[in-house]
């Protein structure tokens, strides 16, 4: 008798047969490189924007500007994370883009 977990896994595999495919060592290496590259990009943007934020938070008159910088940081991080996932999905599918 199969558990509910096993049945759910079978349904997922049937819905997306590519998800059950094992990654090659080269794909795993590419995924790790993508993670590393995007972590560096995110860190670079955070450092830059946090320096700007520190300069604006010292002055209460620049509260609006500080909020804009916080929002920019959030948006840029989100975009970079989405780009990273898109690139990783291309590697998982075996596409060369």
Backbone as CSV, one residue per row, in Angstrom:
resi,resn,N_x,N_y,N_z,CA_x,CA_y,CA_z,C_x,C_y,C_z
1,UNK,0.840,-1.168,0.000,0.000,0.000,0.000,0.897,1.248,0.000
2,UNK,0.601,2.189,-0.878,1.411,3.404,-0.997,0.891,4.483,-0.052
3,UNK,1.840,5.258,0.443,1.458,6.366,1.317,0.939,7.525,0.477
4,UNK,0.302,8.458,1.130,-0.200,9.651,0.432,0.953,10.420,-0.191
5,UNK,2.087,10.428,0.475,3.282,11.106,-0.035,3.729,10.476,-1.349
6,UNK,3.819,9.157,-1.386,4.231,8.461,-2.607,3.252,8.697,-3.747
7,UNK,1.962,8.696,-3.447,0.952,8.969,-4.470,1.077,10.387,-5.005
8,UNK,1.332,11.336,-4.113,1.494,12.731,-4.538,2.725,12.873,-5.429
9,UNK,3.818,12.207,-5.087,5.025,12.250,-5.918,4.757,11.668,-7.302
10,UNK,4.013,10.593,-7.363,3.677,9.997,-8.660,2.857,10.967,-9.506
11,UNK,1.907,11.654,-8.891,1.087,12.633,-9.625,1.943,13.789,-10.124
12,UNK,2.882,14.248,-9.293,3.772,15.329,-9.716,4.644,14.895,-10.890
13,UNK,5.172,13.685,-10.827,6.011,13.179,-11.913,5.207,13.037,-13.196
14,UNK,3.963,12.626,-13.079,3.118,12.484,-14.261,2.800,13.849,-14.866
15,UNK,2.643,14.858,-14.010,2.318,16.202,-14.487,3.514,16.871,-15.147
16,UNK,4.706,16.585,-14.668,5.925,17.201,-15.206,7.014,16.141,-15.310
17,UNK,7.038,15.387,-16.421,8.008,14.293,-16.532,9.469,14.746,-16.488
18,UNK,9.755,15.992,-16.892,11.135,16.484,-16.871,11.664,16.669,-15.459
19,UNK,10.776,16.865,-14.497,11.227,17.112,-13.122,11.866,15.867,-12.502
20,UNK,11.527,14.701,-13.006,12.064,13.466,-12.448,13.454,13.146,-13.004
21,UNK,13.871,13.854,-14.031,15.155,13.590,-14.659,16.297,14.032,-13.736
22,UNK,17.291,13.164,-13.607,18.447,13.483,-12.775,19.341,14.498,-13.480
23,UNK,19.964,15.356,-12.704,20.897,16.333,-13.254,22.259,15.697,-13.451
24,UNK,22.925,16.107,-14.511,24.279,15.623,-14.759,25.243,16.401,-13.860
25,UNK,26.439,15.872,-13.660,27.430,16.629,-12.877,27.727,17.999,-13.485
26,UNK,27.723,18.087,-14.823,27.966,19.378,-15.477,26.839,20.365,-15.174
27,UNK,25.595,19.876,-15.169,24.461,20.747,-14.852,24.538,21.209,-13.397
28,UNK,24.904,20.301,-12.507,25.036,20.671,-11.095,26.101,21.749,-10.922
29,UNK,27.194,21.603,-11.669,28.257,22.600,-11.597,27.769,23.941,-12.132
30,UNK,27.029,23.911,-13.248,26.485,25.146,-13.816,25.531,25.823,-12.837
31,UNK,24.689,25.035,-12.170,23.747,25.594,-11.198,24.485,26.270,-10.043
32,UNK,25.559,25.630,-9.584,26.349,26.210,-8.498,27.012,27.512,-8.951
33,UNK,27.508,27.533,-10.190,28.127,28.750,-10.722,27.109,29.876,-10.861
34,UNK,25.906,29.538,-11.290,24.846,30.539,-11.418,24.518,31.118,-10.049
35,UNK,24.360,30.239,-9.050,24.081,30.717,-7.689,25.181,31.653,-7.207
36,UNK,26.412,31.248,-7.412,27.546,32.055,-6.960,27.562,33.415,-7.658
37,UNK,27.359,33.415,-8.973,27.385,34.663,-9.743,26.277,35.617,-9.291
38,UNK,25.077,35.075,-9.096,23.971,35.941,-8.699,24.082,36.385,-7.240
39,UNK,24.661,35.558,-6.381,24.904,36.001,-5.006,25.851,37.189,-5.000
40,UNK,26.846,37.148,-5.870,27.802,38.259,-5.968,27.110,39.514,-6.503
41,UNK,26.258,39.362,-7.515,25.538,40.512,-8.064,24.624,41.137,-7.010
42,UNK,23.915,40.295,-6.275,23.015,40.795,-5.232,23.816,41.512,-4.149
43,UNK,24.921,40.926,-3.734,25.755,41.548,-2.696,26.300,42.889,-3.168
44,UNK,26.716,42.954,-4.432,27.243,44.203,-4.978,26.189,45.311,-4.927
45,UNK,24.976,44.997,-5.362,23.899,45.991,-5.356,23.528,46.387,-3.927
46,UNK,23.499,45.406,-3.018,23.164,45.705,-1.625,24.191,46.630,-0.997
47,UNK,25.444,46.372,-1.243,26.494,47.223,-0.680,26.348,48.647,-1.204
48,UNK,26.197,48.773,-2.513,26.065,50.089,-3.125,24.847,50.842,-2.580
49,UNK,23.689,50.178,-2.575,22.466,50.859,-2.147,22.446,51.097,-0.637
50,UNK,23.045,50.208,0.133,23.096,50.436,1.589,24.002,51.618,1.939
51,UNK,25.042,51.842,1.134,25.876,53.026,1.345,25.054,54.290,1.078
52,UNK,24.268,54.264,0.010,23.408,55.409,-0.288,22.365,55.588,0.807
53,UNK,21.833,54.491,1.283,20.826,54.534,2.335,21.406,55.113,3.627
54,UNK,22.613,54.721,3.955,23.262,55.242,5.167,23.445,56.750,5.071
55,UNK,23.749,57.237,3.884,23.938,58.678,3.698,22.618,59.433,3.843
56,UNK,21.517,58.801,3.465,20.232,59.502,3.535,19.559,59.367,4.895
57,UNK,19.797,58.268,5.593,19.119,58.087,6.886,19.689,59.002,7.962
58,UNK,20.865,59.517,7.765,21.457,60.438,8.735,20.718,61.779,8.726
59,UNK,20.055,62.090,7.636,19.345,63.360,7.494,17.837,63.107,7.477
60,UNK,17.117,63.530,8.528,15.670,63.298,8.580,14.909,63.930,7.409
61,UNK,15.456,64.946,6.805,14.796,65.601,5.676,14.798,64.711,4.430
62,UNK,15.645,63.690,4.439,15.749,62.810,3.279,15.037,61.471,3.504
63,UNK,14.005,61.467,4.337,13.279,60.232,4.646,12.624,59.644,3.404
64,UNK,12.087,60.493,2.534,11.456,60.005,1.299,12.489,59.342,0.392
65,UNK,13.656,59.958,0.305,14.721,59.401,-0.528,15.184,58.054,0.025
66,UNK,15.258,57.945,1.335,15.663,56.688,1.967,14.651,55.591,1.646
67,UNK,13.382,55.929,1.684,12.345,54.940,1.372,12.438,54.498,-0.093
68,UNK,12.757,55.423,-0.985,12.921,55.080,-2.402,14.098,54.127,-2.590
69,UNK,15.166,54.353,-1.846,16.338,53.486,-1.943,15.998,52.089,-1.417
70,UNK,15.257,52.013,-0.315,14.836,50.709,0.220,13.995,49.959,-0.808
71,UNK,13.081,50.667,-1.456,12.233,50.046,-2.481,13.069,49.603,-3.678
72,UNK,14.031,50.412,-4.086,14.909,50.047,-5.195,15.699,48.790,-4.852
73,UNK,16.195,48.712,-3.632,16.934,47.540,-3.188,16.052,46.298,-3.249
74,UNK,14.824,46.410,-2.784,13.892,45.287,-2.807,13.600,44.846,-4.238
75,UNK,13.336,45.807,-5.132,13.026,45.489,-6.534,14.212,44.849,-7.243
76,UNK,15.396,45.424,-7.062,16.585,44.888,-7.734,16.898,43.477,-7.252
77,UNK,16.750,43.244,-5.966,16.979,41.896,-5.432,15.981,40.911,-6.033
78,UNK,14.724,41.308,-6.116,13.688,40.453,-6.682,13.975,40.134,-8.147
79,UNK,14.362,41.136,-8.919,14.669,40.934,-10.340,15.859,39.986,-10.503
80,UNK,16.891,40.199,-9.718,18.068,39.328,-9.811,17.734,37.890,-9.412
81,UNK,16.906,37.712,-8.392,16.515,36.364,-7.980,15.677,35.689,-9.063
82,UNK,14.790,36.443,-9.719,13.998,35.884,-10.810,14.890,35.512,-11.988
83,UNK,15.847,36.378,-12.321,16.784,36.081,-13.407,17.582,34.814,-13.100
84,UNK,18.005,34.684,-11.846,18.769,33.503,-11.440,17.937,32.233,-11.623
85,UNK,16.681,32.269,-11.187,15.821,31.099,-11.329,15.534,30.772,-12.790
86,UNK,15.354,31.798,-13.625,15.146,31.567,-15.061,16.363,30.871,-15.673
87,UNK,17.538,31.368,-15.331,18.767,30.787,-15.868,18.950,29.348,-15.380
88,UNK,18.653,29.106,-14.110,18.772,27.761,-13.566,17.765,26.812,-14.222
89,UNK,16.576,27.295,-14.501,15.569,26.458,-15.165,16.006,26.092,-16.579
90,UNK,16.662,27.032,-17.272,17.181,26.715,-18.612,18.226,25.603,-18.531
91,UNK,19.072,25.655,-17.524,20.087,24.614,-17.347,19.408,23.287,-17.030
92,UNK,18.407,23.310,-16.171,17.717,22.076,-15.799,17.026,21.439,-17.015
93,UNK,16.498,22.271,-17.902,15.839,21.759,-19.110,16.853,21.344,-20.174
94,UNK,18.080,21.745,-19.997,19.121,21.383,-20.949,19.249,22.371,-22.085
95,UNK,18.598,23.535,-21.973,18.685,24.556,-23.013,20.014,25.269,-22.907
96,UNK,20.501,25.737,-24.021,21.750,26.504,-24.024,21.422,27.923,-24.433
97,UNK,21.191,28.772,-23.436,20.885,30.192,-23.689,21.729,31.060,-22.815
